[in-house]
Amino acid sequence: MRQPGWIVVLNGAPRSGKSSIVAALQAMPGDPWMNLGVDVHVRHVTPQAYRPGIGLRPGGERPDLEPWIARFYPALYDSIAAHSRQGLNVVADLGHHEAYTTLRDVLPACARCLAGLPALLVGVRCPIDVIMARRNAGQAGREGHYVTGAGDGTIPPPVRRWQDGVHAHGPYDLDVDTSLLGPAACAEAILERLNDGIPRPSAFDRLAAPSDQ
């Protein structure tokens, strides 16, 4: 019987460094890492009229999309699980938040899609001043994609909402701080955690468990 592949979900705010960690993992020798993250889903899976899809930021800007996102996310996690069951390693860089009532149950539903699979939930953290510096510096090929500052040191509300909301769901199996570690070092830390064994109960186990409330 084929052994399931590892699943690594990177959760963090935009410009926290998630996609660079994905690239570092994919460059590692050994078995391939399949990328099923937010950029792939938004750019190549989601129709234009439904974008930013699962990348919808906190703030209520597209209430018409919220019911769809509550379906897009579990469908994506079902795809992640299917890849793992084929023995493929999967990395997905995402930005979960619970800023909308319709999304409150989405992460637990996603966690249940991964039941019985070796899944690691990684918090990708970065101080907001570093995130603002990265936003203001821009990124080749993504001009105009990110909200930037006005040059007076103030934090735009969308950036603050991301920072406040993206890690509000509870503890992770592993935290990395991209202001302290580069992408390769973060990838090495993730592989080390996987080789040491995923904690039990894992972060996904806790999220999937029925609430006592």
Secondary structure, 3 states (H helix, E strand, C coil): CCCCCCEEEEECCCCCCHHHHHHHHHCCCCCCEEECCHHHHHHHHCCHHHCCHHHCCCCCCCCCCHHHHHHHHHHHHHHHHHHHHCCCEEEEEECCCCCCHHHCCHHHHHHHHCCCCCEEEEEEECCHHHHHHHHHHCCCCCCCCCCCCCCCCCCCHHHHHHHHHCCCCCCCCEEEECCCCCHHHHHHHHHHHHHHCCCCCCHHHHHHCCCCC
